[in-house]
Amino acid sequence: VKRNKKYFWVAAIAPLVSVILSTILVLLTKAEEHGVVT
């Protein structure tokens, strides 16, 4: 049961993490295009 629950959390969080990373990447790309230095 614990393994299944752990796998469930990984399967549930993985897409969310990928979306967050892609969003950050887009924001950084737009910032560079606008000449904003972080």
mmCIF entry with sequence, helices, sheets and N, C-alpha, C, O atoms, coordinates in Angstrom:
data_MODEL
# 
_entry.id   MODEL 
# 
_entity.id                         1 
_entity.type                       polymer 
_entity.pdbx_number_of_molecules   1 
# 
_entity_poly.entity_id                      1 
_entity_poly.type                           'polypeptide(L)' 
_entity_poly.nstd_linkage                   no 
_entity_poly.nstd_monomer                   no 
_entity_poly.pdbx_seq_one_letter_code       VKRNKKYFWVAAIAPLVSVILSTILVLLTKAEEHGVVT 
_entity_poly.pdbx_seq_one_letter_code_can   VKRNKKYFWVAAIAPLVSVILSTILVLLTKAEEHGVVT 
_entity_poly.pdbx_strand_id                 A 
# 
loop_
_entity_poly_seq.entity_id 
_entity_poly_seq.num 
_entity_poly_seq.mon_id 
_entity_poly_seq.hetero 
1 1  VAL n 
1 2  LYS n 
1 3  ARG n 
1 4  ASN n 
1 5  LYS n 
1 6  LYS n 
1 7  TYR n 
1 8  PHE n 
1 9  TRP n 
1 10 VAL n 
1 11 ALA n 
1 12 ALA n 
1 13 ILE n 
1 14 ALA n 
1 15 PRO n 
1 16 LEU n 
1 17 VAL n 
1 18 SER n 
1 19 VAL n 
1 20 ILE n 
1 21 LEU n 
1 22 SER n 
1 23 THR n 
1 24 ILE n 
1 25 LEU n 
1 26 VAL n 
1 27 LEU n 
1 28 LEU n 
1 29 THR n 
1 30 LYS n 
1 31 ALA n 
1 32 GLU n 
1 33 GLU n 
1 34 HIS n 
1 35 GLY n 
1 36 VAL n 
1 37 VAL n 
1 38 THR n 
# 
_struct_asym.id          A 
_struct_asym.entity_id   1 
# 
_struct_conf.conf_type_id            HELX_P 
_struct_conf.id                      HELX_P1 
_struct_conf.pdbx_PDB_helix_id       AA1 
_struct_conf.beg_label_comp_id       LYS 
_struct_conf.beg_label_asym_id       A 
_struct_conf.beg_label_seq_id        2 
_struct_conf.pdbx_beg_PDB_ins_code   ? 
_struct_conf.end_label_comp_id       GLU 
_struct_conf.end_label_asym_id       A 
_struct_conf.end_label_seq_id        33 
_struct_conf.pdbx_end_PDB_ins_code   ? 
_struct_conf.beg_auth_comp_id        LYS 
_struct_conf.beg_auth_asym_id        A 
_struct_conf.beg_auth_seq_id         2 
_struct_conf.end_auth_comp_id        GLU 
_struct_conf.end_auth_asym_id        A 
_struct_conf.end_auth_seq_id         33 
_struct_conf.pdbx_PDB_helix_class    1 
_struct_conf.details                 ? 
_struct_conf.pdbx_PDB_helix_length   32 
# 
_struct_conf_type.id          HELX_P 
_struct_conf_type.criteria    ? 
_struct_conf_type.reference   ? 
# 
loop_
_atom_site.group_PDB 
_atom_site.id 
_atom_site.type_symbol 
_atom_site.label_atom_id 
_atom_site.label_alt_id 
_atom_site.label_comp_id 
_atom_site.label_asym_id 
_atom_site.label_entity_id 
_atom_site.label_seq_id 
_atom_site.pdbx_PDB_ins_code 
_atom_site.Cartn_x 
_atom_site.Cartn_y 
_atom_site.Cartn_z 
_atom_site.occupancy 
_atom_site.B_iso_or_equiv 
_atom_site.pdbx_formal_charge 
_atom_site.auth_seq_id 
_atom_site.auth_comp_id 
_atom_site.auth_asym_id 
_atom_site.auth_atom_id 
_atom_site.pdbx_PDB_model_num 
ATOM 1   N N  . VAL A 1 1  ? 0.848  -1.202 0.000   1.00 0.00 ? 1  VAL A N  1 
ATOM 2   C CA . VAL A 1 1  ? 0.000  0.000  0.000   1.00 0.00 ? 1  VAL A CA 1 
ATOM 3   C C  . VAL A 1 1  ? 0.882  1.250  0.000   1.00 0.00 ? 1  VAL A C  1 
ATOM 4   O O  . VAL A 1 1  ? 0.606  2.210  -0.720  1.00 0.00 ? 1  VAL A O  1 
ATOM 5   N N  . LYS A 1 2  ? 1.946  1.233  0.813   1.00 0.00 ? 2  LYS A N  1 
ATOM 6   C CA . LYS A 1 2  ? 2.823  2.407  0.884   1.00 0.00 ? 2  LYS A CA 1 
ATOM 7   C C  . LYS A 1 2  ? 3.494  2.658  -0.466  1.00 0.00 ? 2  LYS A C  1 
ATOM 8   O O  . LYS A 1 2  ? 3.615  3.803  -0.900  1.00 0.00 ? 2  LYS A O  1 
ATOM 9   N N  . ARG A 1 3  ? 3.927  1.590  -1.124  1.00 0.00 ? 3  ARG A N  1 
ATOM 10  C CA . ARG A 1 3  ? 4.584  1.766  -2.420  1.00 0.00 ? 3  ARG A CA 1 
ATOM 11  C C  . ARG A 1 3  ? 3.614  2.352  -3.434  1.00 0.00 ? 3  ARG A C  1 
ATOM 12  O O  . ARG A 1 3  ? 3.973  3.244  -4.203  1.00 0.00 ? 3  ARG A O  1 
ATOM 13  N N  . ASN A 1 4  ? 2.379  1.846  -3.434  1.00 0.00 ? 4  ASN A N  1 
ATOM 14  C CA . ASN A 1 4  ? 1.386  2.356  -4.376  1.00 0.00 ? 4  ASN A CA 1 
ATOM 15  C C  . ASN A 1 4  ? 1.110  3.829  -4.112  1.00 0.00 ? 4  ASN A C  1 
ATOM 16  O O  . ASN A 1 4  ? 0.982  4.622  -5.045  1.00 0.00 ? 4  ASN A O  1 
ATOM 17  N N  . LYS A 1 5  ? 1.018  4.190  -2.835  1.00 0.00 ? 5  LYS A N  1 
ATOM 18  C CA . LYS A 1 5  ? 0.738  5.586  -2.484  1.00 0.00 ? 5  LYS A CA 1 
ATOM 19  C C  . LYS A 1 5  ? 1.912  6.470  -2.913  1.00 0.00 ? 5  LYS A C  1 
ATOM 20  O O  . LYS A 1 5  ? 1.711  7.574  -3.419  1.00 0.00 ? 5  LYS A O  1 
ATOM 21  N N  . LYS A 1 6  ? 3.126  5.983  -2.710  1.00 0.00 ? 6  LYS A N  1 
ATOM 22  C CA . LYS A 1 6  ? 4.303  6.756  -3.099  1.00 0.00 ? 6  LYS A CA 1 
ATOM 23  C C  . LYS A 1 6  ? 4.330  6.935  -4.613  1.00 0.00 ? 6  LYS A C  1 
ATOM 24  O O  . LYS A 1 6  ? 4.619  8.023  -5.111  1.00 0.00 ? 6  LYS A O  1 
ATOM 25  N N  . TYR A 1 7  ? 4.027  5.862  -5.340  1.00 0.00 ? 7  TYR A N  1 
ATOM 26  C CA . TYR A 1 7  ? 4.004  5.948  -6.802  1.00 0.00 ? 7  TYR A CA 1 
ATOM 27  C C  . TYR A 1 7  ? 2.924  6.914  -7.256  1.00 0.00 ? 7  TYR A C  1 
ATOM 28  O O  . TYR A 1 7  ? 3.106  7.649  -8.226  1.00 0.00 ? 7  TYR A O  1 
ATOM 29  N N  . PHE A 1 8  ? 1.795  6.909  -6.548  1.00 0.00 ? 8  PHE A N  1 
ATOM 30  C CA . PHE A 1 8  ? 0.694  7.811  -6.893  1.00 0.00 ? 8  PHE A CA 1 
ATOM 31  C C  . PHE A 1 8  ? 1.131  9.262  -6.752  1.00 0.00 ? 8  PHE A C  1 
ATOM 32  O O  . PHE A 1 8  ? 0.829  10.094 -7.608  1.00 0.00 ? 8  PHE A O  1 
ATOM 33  N N  . TRP A 1 9  ? 1.841  9.563  -5.670  1.00 0.00 ? 9  TRP A N  1 
ATOM 34  C CA . TRP A 1 9  ? 2.293  10.945 -5.459  1.00 0.00 ? 9  TRP A CA 1 
ATOM 35  C C  . TRP A 1 9  ? 3.289  11.350 -6.532  1.00 0.00 ? 9  TRP A C  1 
ATOM 36  O O  . TRP A 1 9  ? 3.242  12.474 -7.031  1.00 0.00 ? 9  TRP A O  1 
ATOM 37  N N  . VAL A 1 10 ? 4.187  10.446 -6.891  1.00 0.00 ? 10 VAL A N  1 
ATOM 38  C CA . VAL A 1 10 ? 5.173  10.755 -7.937  1.00 0.00 ? 10 VAL A CA 1 
ATOM 39  C C  . VAL A 1 10 ? 4.464  11.006 -9.261  1.00 0.00 ? 10 VAL A C  1 
ATOM 40  O O  . VAL A 1 10 ? 4.794  11.952 -9.976  1.00 0.00 ? 10 VAL A O  1 
ATOM 41  N N  . ALA A 1 11 ? 3.489  10.161 -9.588  1.00 0.00 ? 11 ALA A N  1 
ATOM 42  C CA . ALA A 1 11 ? 2.755  10.297 -10.843 1.00 0.00 ? 11 ALA A CA 1 
ATOM 43  C C  . ALA A 1 11 ? 1.926  11.573 -10.851 1.00 0.00 ? 11 ALA A C  1 
ATOM 44  O O  . ALA A 1 11 ? 1.706  12.172 -11.903 1.00 0.00 ? 11 ALA A O  1 
ATOM 45  N N  . ALA A 1 12 ? 1.464  11.987 -9.670  1.00 0.00 ? 12 ALA A N  1 
ATOM 46  C CA . ALA A 1 12 ? 0.622  13.182 -9.582  1.00 0.00 ? 12 ALA A CA 1 
ATOM 47  C C  . ALA A 1 12 ? 1.467  14.454 -9.610  1.00 0.00 ? 12 ALA A C  1 
ATOM 48  O O  . ALA A 1 12 ? 1.053  15.460 -10.188 1.00 0.00 ? 12 ALA A O  1 
ATOM 49  N N  . ILE A 1 13 ? 2.643  14.418 -8.994  1.00 0.00 ? 13 ILE A N  1 
ATOM 50  C CA . ILE A 1 13 ? 3.484  15.610 -8.880  1.00 0.00 ? 13 ILE A CA 1 
ATOM 51  C C  . ILE A 1 13 ? 4.338  15.837 -10.132 1.00 0.00 ? 13 ILE A C  1 
ATOM 52  O O  . ILE A 1 13 ? 4.620  16.981 -10.488 1.00 0.00 ? 13 ILE A O  1 
ATOM 53  N N  . ALA A 1 14 ? 4.747  14.763 -10.798 1.00 0.00 ? 14 ALA A N  1 
ATOM 54  C CA . ALA A 1 14 ? 5.626  14.890 -11.964 1.00 0.00 ? 14 ALA A CA 1 
ATOM 55  C C  . ALA A 1 14 ? 5.084  15.857 -13.020 1.00 0.00 ? 14 ALA A C  1 
ATOM 56  O O  . ALA A 1 14 ? 5.820  16.748 -13.444 1.00 0.00 ? 14 ALA A O  1 
ATOM 57  N N  . PRO A 1 15 ? 3.824  15.719 -13.464 1.00 0.00 ? 15 PRO A N  1 
ATOM 58  C CA . PRO A 1 15 ? 3.297  16.654 -14.472 1.00 0.00 ? 15 PRO A CA 1 
ATOM 59  C C  . PRO A 1 15 ? 3.267  18.081 -13.949 1.00 0.00 ? 15 PRO A C  1 
ATOM 60  O O  . PRO A 1 15 ? 3.542  19.026 -14.689 1.00 0.00 ? 15 PRO A O  1 
ATOM 61  N N  . LEU A 1 16 ? 2.935  18.235 -12.677 1.00 0.00 ? 16 LEU A N  1 
ATOM 62  C CA . LEU A 1 16 ? 2.867  19.570 -12.084 1.00 0.00 ? 16 LEU A CA 1 
ATOM 63  C C  . LEU A 1 16 ? 4.244  20.223 -12.085 1.00 0.00 ? 16 LEU A C  1 
ATOM 64  O O  . LEU A 1 16 ? 4.380  21.406 -12.397 1.00 0.00 ? 16 LEU A O  1 
ATOM 65  N N  . VAL A 1 17 ? 5.263  19.443 -11.735 1.00 0.00 ? 17 VAL A N  1 
ATOM 66  C CA . VAL A 1 17 ? 6.628  19.966 -11.710 1.00 0.00 ? 17 VAL A CA 1 
ATOM 67  C C  . VAL A 1 17 ? 7.068  20.371 -13.116 1.00 0.00 ? 17 VAL A C  1 
ATOM 68  O O  . VAL A 1 17 ? 7.695  21.414 -13.296 1.00 0.00 ? 17 VAL A O  1 
ATOM 69  N N  . SER A 1 18 ? 6.739  19.545 -14.111 1.00 0.00 ? 18 SER A N  1 
ATOM 70  C CA . SER A 1 18 ? 7.134  19.852 -15.488 1.00 0.00 ? 18 SER A CA 1 
ATOM 71  C C  . SER A 1 18 ? 6.469  21.136 -15.958 1.00 0.00 ? 18 SER A C  1 
ATOM 72  O O  . SER A 1 18 ? 7.082  21.930 -16.671 1.00 0.00 ? 18 SER A O  1 
ATOM 73  N N  . VAL A 1 19 ? 5.210  21.342 -15.560 1.00 0.00 ? 19 VAL A N  1 
ATOM 74  C CA . VAL A 1 19 ? 4.487  22.562 -15.945 1.00 0.00 ? 19 VAL A CA 1 
ATOM 75  C C  . VAL A 1 19 ? 5.137  23.782 -15.298 1.00 0.00 ? 19 VAL A C  1 
ATOM 76  O O  . VAL A 1 19 ? 5.309  24.818 -15.940 1.00 0.00 ? 19 VAL A O  1 
ATOM 77  N N  . ILE A 1 20 ? 5.496  23.650 -14.022 1.00 0.00 ? 20 ILE A N  1 
ATOM 78  C CA . ILE A 1 20 ? 6.126  24.766 -13.310 1.00 0.00 ? 20 ILE A CA 1 
ATOM 79  C C  . ILE A 1 20 ? 7.480  25.105 -13.941 1.00 0.00 ? 20 ILE A C  1 
ATOM 80  O O  . ILE A 1 20 ? 7.803  26.276 -14.138 1.00 0.00 ? 20 ILE A O  1 
ATOM 81  N N  . LEU A 1 21 ? 8.258  24.082 -14.251 1.00 0.00 ? 21 LEU A N  1 
ATOM 82  C CA . LEU A 1 21 ? 9.570  24.323 -14.847 1.00 0.00 ? 21 LEU A CA 1 
ATOM 83  C C  . LEU A 1 21 ? 9.429  24.994 -16.203 1.00 0.00 ? 21 LEU A C  1 
ATOM 84  O O  . LEU A 1 21 ? 10.179 25.919 -16.514 1.00 0.00 ? 21 LEU A O  1 
ATOM 85  N N  . SER A 1 22 ? 8.475  24.540 -17.018 1.00 0.00 ? 22 SER A N  1 
ATOM 86  C CA . SER A 1 22 ? 8.279  25.135 -18.341 1.00 0.00 ? 22 SER A CA 1 
ATOM 87  C C  . SER A 1 22 ? 7.831  26.583 -18.206 1.00 0.00 ? 22 SER A C  1 
ATOM 88  O O  . SER A 1 22 ? 8.240  27.441 -18.988 1.00 0.00 ? 22 SER A O  1 
ATOM 89  N N  . THR A 1 23 ? 6.985  26.854 -17.204 1.00 0.00 ? 23 THR A N  1 
ATOM 90  C CA . THR A 1 23 ? 6.509  28.227 -16.986 1.00 0.00 ? 23 THR A CA 1 
ATOM 91  C C  . THR A 1 23 ? 7.676  29.134 -16.608 1.00 0.00 ? 23 THR A C  1 
ATOM 92  O O  . THR A 1 23 ? 7.789  30.248 -17.119 1.00 0.00 ? 23 THR A O  1 
ATOM 93  N N  . ILE A 1 24 ? 8.541  28.659 -15.717 1.00 0.00 ? 24 ILE A N  1 
ATOM 94  C CA . ILE A 1 24 ? 9.706  29.447 -15.304 1.00 0.00 ? 24 ILE A CA 1 
ATOM 95  C C  . ILE A 1 24 ? 10.621 29.685 -16.503 1.00 0.00 ? 24 ILE A C  1 
ATOM 96  O O  . ILE A 1 24 ? 11.157 30.780 -16.678 1.00 0.00 ? 24 ILE A O  1 
ATOM 97  N N  . LEU A 1 25 ? 10.793 28.648 -17.329 1.00 0.00 ? 25 LEU A N  1 
ATOM 98  C CA . LEU A 1 25 ? 11.656 28.770 -18.498 1.00 0.00 ? 25 LEU A CA 1 
ATOM 99  C C  . LEU A 1 25 ? 11.110 29.841 -19.440 1.00 0.00 ? 25 LEU A C  1 
ATOM 100 O O  . LEU A 1 25 ? 11.873 30.646 -19.974 1.00 0.00 ? 25 LEU A O  1 
ATOM 101 N N  . VAL A 1 26 ? 9.795  29.853 -19.643 1.00 0.00 ? 26 VAL A N  1 
ATOM 102 C CA . VAL A 1 26 ? 9.164  30.850 -20.520 1.00 0.00 ? 26 VAL A CA 1 
ATOM 103 C C  . VAL A 1 26 ? 9.345  32.248 -19.946 1.00 0.00 ? 26 VAL A C  1 
ATOM 104 O O  . VAL A 1 26 ? 9.645  33.193 -20.676 1.00 0.00 ? 26 VAL A O  1 
ATOM 105 N N  . LEU A 1 27 ? 9.160  32.376 -18.634 1.00 0.00 ? 27 LEU A N  1 
ATOM 106 C CA . LEU A 1 27 ? 9.310  33.690 -17.995 1.00 0.00 ? 27 LEU A CA 1 
ATOM 107 C C  . LEU A 1 27 ? 10.742 34.201 -18.151 1.00 0.00 ? 27 LEU A C  1 
ATOM 108 O O  . LEU A 1 27 ? 10.961 35.378 -18.436 1.00 0.00 ? 27 LEU A O  1 
ATOM 109 N N  . LEU A 1 28 ? 11.712 33.309 -17.963 1.00 0.00 ? 28 LEU A N  1 
ATOM 110 C CA . LEU A 1 28 ? 13.110 33.711 -18.096 1.00 0.00 ? 28 LEU A CA 1 
ATOM 111 C C  . LEU A 1 28 ? 13.412 34.104 -19.536 1.00 0.00 ? 28 LEU A C  1 
ATOM 112 O O  . LEU A 1 28 ? 14.143 35.064 -19.781 1.00 0.00 ? 28 LEU A O  1 
ATOM 113 N N  . THR A 1 29 ? 12.852 33.365 -20.484 1.00 0.00 ? 29 THR A N  1 
ATOM 114 C CA . THR A 1 29 ? 13.078 33.661 -21.898 1.00 0.00 ? 29 THR A CA 1 
ATOM 115 C C  . THR A 1 29 ? 12.497 35.016 -22.254 1.00 0.00 ? 29 THR A C  1 
ATOM 116 O O  . THR A 1 29 ? 13.137 35.808 -22.946 1.00 0.00 ? 29 THR A O  1 
ATOM 117 N N  . LYS A 1 30 ? 11.289 35.288 -21.784 1.00 0.00 ? 30 LYS A N  1 
ATOM 118 C CA . LYS A 1 30 ? 10.658 36.587 -22.057 1.00 0.00 ? 30 LYS A CA 1 
ATOM 119 C C  . LYS A 1 30 ? 11.452 37.708 -21.410 1.00 0.00 ? 30 LYS A C  1 
ATOM 120 O O  . LYS A 1 30 ? 11.592 38.784 -21.991 1.00 0.00 ? 30 LYS A O  1 
ATOM 121 N N  . ALA A 1 31 ? 11.974 37.465 -20.211 1.00 0.00 ? 31 ALA A N  1 
ATOM 122 C CA . ALA A 1 31 ? 12.757 38.483 -19.508 1.00 0.00 ? 31 ALA A CA 1 
ATOM 123 C C  . ALA A 1 31 ? 14.018 38.804 -20.307 1.00 0.00 ? 31 ALA A C  1 
ATOM 124 O O  . ALA A 1 31 ? 14.403 39.969 -20.406 1.00 0.00 ? 31 ALA A O  1 
ATOM 125 N N  . GLU A 1 32 ? 14.663 37.792 -20.876 1.00 0.00 ? 32 GLU A N  1 
ATOM 126 C CA . GLU A 1 32 ? 15.870 38.012 -21.664 1.00 0.00 ? 32 GLU A CA 1 
ATOM 127 C C  . GLU A 1 32 ? 15.539 38.781 -22.935 1.00 0.00 ? 32 GLU A C  1 
ATOM 128 O O  . GLU A 1 32 ? 16.309 39.641 -23.360 1.00 0.00 ? 32 GLU A O  1 
ATOM 129 N N  . GLU A 1 33 ? 14.401 38.476 -23.541 1.00 0.00 ? 33 GLU A N  1 
ATOM 130 C CA . GLU A 1 33 ? 14.003 39.164 -24.769 1.00 0.00 ? 33 GLU A CA 1 
ATOM 131 C C  . GLU A 1 33 ? 13.761 40.643 -24.498 1.00 0.00 ? 33 GLU A C  1 
ATOM 132 O O  . GLU A 1 33 ? 14.030 41.490 -25.350 1.00 0.00 ? 33 GLU A O  1 
ATOM 133 N N  . HIS A 1 34 ? 13.252 40.947 -23.309 1.00 0.00 ? 34 HIS A N  1 
ATOM 134 C CA . HIS A 1 34 ? 12.957 42.333 -22.959 1.00 0.00 ? 34 HIS A CA 1 
ATOM 135 C C  . HIS A 1 34 ? 14.186 43.061 -22.416 1.00 0.00 ? 34 HIS A C  1 
ATOM 136 O O  . HIS A 1 34 ? 14.131 44.250 -22.104 1.00 0.00 ? 34 HIS A O  1 
ATOM 137 N N  . GLY A 1 35 ? 15.295 42.323 -22.308 1.00 0.00 ? 35 GLY A N  1 
ATOM 138 C CA . GLY A 1 35 ? 16.525 42.956 -21.851 1.00 0.00 ? 35 GLY A CA 1 
ATOM 139 C C  . GLY A 1 35 ? 16.585 43.102 -20.345 1.00 0.00 ? 35 GLY A C  1 
ATOM 140 O O  . GLY A 1 35 ? 17.345 43.920 -19.828 1.00 0.00 ? 35 GLY A O  1 
ATOM 141 N N  . VAL A 1 36 ? 15.788 42.314 -19.634 1.00 0.00 ? 36 VAL A N  1 
ATOM 142 C CA . VAL A 1 36 ? 15.808 42.386 -18.176 1.00 0.00 ? 36 VAL A CA 1 
ATOM 143 C C  . VAL A 1 36 ? 16.901 41.462 -17.648 1.00 0.00 ? 36 VAL A C  1 
ATOM 144 O O  . VAL A 1 36 ? 16.957 40.286 -18.007 1.00 0.00 ? 36 VAL A O  1 
ATOM 145 N N  . VAL A 1 37 ? 17.763 41.999 -16.799 1.00 0.00 ? 37 VAL A N  1 
ATOM 146 C CA . VAL A 1 37 ? 18.846 41.188 -16.240 1.00 0.00 ? 37 VAL A CA 1 
ATOM 147 C C  . VAL A 1 37 ? 18.472 40.751 -14.835 1.00 0.00 ? 37 VAL A C  1 
ATOM 148 O O  . VAL A 1 37 ? 18.166 41.580 -13.978 1.00 0.00 ? 37 VAL A O  1 
ATOM 149 N N  . THR A 1 38 ? 18.498 39.432 -14.602 1.00 0.00 ? 38 THR A N  1 
ATOM 150 C CA . THR A 1 38 ? 18.121 38.925 -13.280 1.00 0.00 ? 38 THR A CA 1 
ATOM 151 C C  . THR A 1 38 ? 19.349 38.900 -12.385 1.00 0.00 ? 38 THR A C  1 
ATOM 152 O O  . THR A 1 38 ? 19.257 38.506 -11.223 1.00 0.00 ? 38 THR A O  1 
# 
